[in-house]
Amino acid sequence: MMCRRAERFLRSNGFPVTLGDGFRAWNNSGELPDAIGFRNGASCLIECKCSRADFLADRKKPFRIAPETGLGDWRFYLSEPGIVTVADLPPGWGLLYLRGRQILKVFGWPGNAHWLSEKPFKANKQAECDFLYSALRRSLDRIELPDTMHHVTP
């Protein structure tokens, strides 16, 4: 439920292409995001944390230890208030709280003018491309393309 809300939040905040935790695809980082959104020139990852233990375990993942291998130019934790605090955040991360049906921008959410110019991370663009390629390929498999378009099979 929290992951779906994160995905909707991204769409309603300027990321028209989103993928949630239900989408599984191989990428060279091994990361499977709870929600990731893409807009022209920027990507945003949201990791949902339902418990403090889940948050602490997240720090041990290889793509957290080496942030340049992870997804997202912008990265946020989403939790209920108190599970993750601003003081807990690794460098560059932001924080969102889920309160009822509302997601609150607690820390680090930039204004529209800053998405391209102040990215806190240099995302693993190959992993993001792998992820998007897999999504596009699956979408194309489900639709019939007009004769003017070419369908490339893997």
C-alpha positions in Angstrom: 0.0 0.0 0.0 2.8 2.5 0.9 4.7 1.7 -2.3 1.6 2.4 -4.4 1.1 5.7 -2.7 4.8 6.5 -3.3 4.3 5.8 -7.0 1.2 8.0 -7.2 3.0 10.7 -5.3 5.8 10.7 -7.9 3.3 11.0 -10.8 1.5 13.9 -9.1 4.8 15.7 -8.5 6.1 15.8 -12.0 7.4 12.3 -12.7 5.1 11.0 -15.5 6.9 7.7 -15.9 6.8 5.6 -12.7 7.5 2.1 -11.8 6.6 0.5 -8.4 7.6 -2.5 -6.4 5.4 -4.8 -8.4 7.7 -4.4 -11.4 10.7 -6.7 -11.3 13.5 -6.3 -13.8 17.2 -7.1 -13.9 19.6 -4.3 -13.7 23.3 -4.1 -13.1 22.9 -2.7 -9.6 20.7 -5.4 -8.2 18.4 -2.7 -6.8 14.6 -3.2 -6.9 13.1 0.1 -6.0 9.8 0.5 -4.1 9.0 3.4 -6.4 11.0 5.2 -9.0 10.0 8.1 -11.3 11.5 9.6 -14.4 11.1 13.0 -15.9 13.1 14.8 -18.5 16.6 14.9 -17.1 16.0 13.5 -13.6 15.1 10.4 -11.8 13.7 10.0 -8.2 13.8 6.9 -6.0 11.5 6.4 -3.0 12.3 3.6 -0.6 9.4 2.7 1.7 10.2 1.7 5.3 7.6 0.2 7.6 9.9 -0.4 10.5 13.1 0.9 12.1 14.8 -2.5 11.5 13.9 -2.4 7.8 15.5 1.1 7.6 18.7 0.0 9.4 19.0 -3.1 7.2 18.8 -0.9 4.1 22.1 0.6 4.9 23.9 -2.7 4.4 22.8 -3.2 0.8 25.7 -3.0 -1.7 24.1 -0.1 -3.7 23.7 1.9 -0.4 27.3 1.3 0.5 28.4 2.4 -3.0 25.8 5.1 -3.8 27.1 5.5 -7.4 25.8 2.0 -8.2 22.2 2.8 -7.1 19.2 4.2 -8.9 17.9 7.8 -8.6 19.4 11.2 -9.0 17.2 12.0 -6.0 16.6 9.5 -3.2 14.0 9.6 -0.5 12.8 7.4 2.4 9.1 7.3 3.0 7.9 6.1 6.4 5.3 6.9 9.0 6.5 9.7 11.4 9.1 8.5 13.8 10.4 5.4 12.0 13.0 7.5 10.1 14.1 10.9 11.2 16.1 13.7 9.5 19.1 12.9 11.8 19.1 9.3 10.5 19.4 10.2 6.8 22.6 9.3 4.9 24.1 12.2 3.0 22.1 13.4 0.1 18.8 11.6 1.1 15.5 13.2 1.7 12.6 12.2 3.9 8.8 11.9 3.3 6.2 10.9 5.9 3.0 9.1 5.3 0.3 10.5 7.5 -3.1 9.0 6.8 -3.6 9.3 3.1 -1.2 12.2 2.7 2.5 12.2 1.9 4.4 15.1 3.6 7.6 16.5 2.2 9.7 16.6 5.4 13.2 17.2 4.2 15.1 17.6 0.9 12.2 17.8 -1.7 13.5 20.5 -4.2 11.6 23.2 -5.9 10.9 22.7 -9.6 13.9 24.8 -10.7 16.4 22.5 -8.9 15.6 19.0 -10.2 18.2 19.3 -12.9 20.8 21.6 -11.3 21.2 20.3 -7.8 21.1 16.5 -8.0 22.6 15.0 -4.8 23.5 11.7 -6.6 25.0 10.6 -9.8 22.6 7.7 -10.6 23.7 4.5 -12.2 22.2 5.5 -15.6 23.0 2.1 -17.1 20.9 0.4 -14.4 18.1 2.9 -14.9 18.2 2.3 -18.7 18.1 -1.5 -18.1 15.1 -1.0 -15.9 13.3 1.3 -18.4 14.2 -1.0 -21.3 12.6 -3.9 -19.6 9.4 -2.0 -18.9 9.2 -0.7 -22.5 9.8 -4.2 -23.9 7.1 -5.7 -21.7 4.7 -2.9 -22.7 5.4 -3.4 -26.4 4.8 -7.1 -26.0 1.2 -6.3 -24.9 0.2 -3.9 -27.7 -0.1 -4.2 -31.4 2.1 -1.6 -33.1 1.1 0.2 -36.3 2.9 -0.9 -39.5 4.8 2.4 -39.4 6.6 1.3 -36.2 9.1 -1.5 -35.9 8.9 -4.0 -33.1 12.3 -5.3 -32.1 12.4 -8.7 -30.4 15.1 -9.5 -28.0 
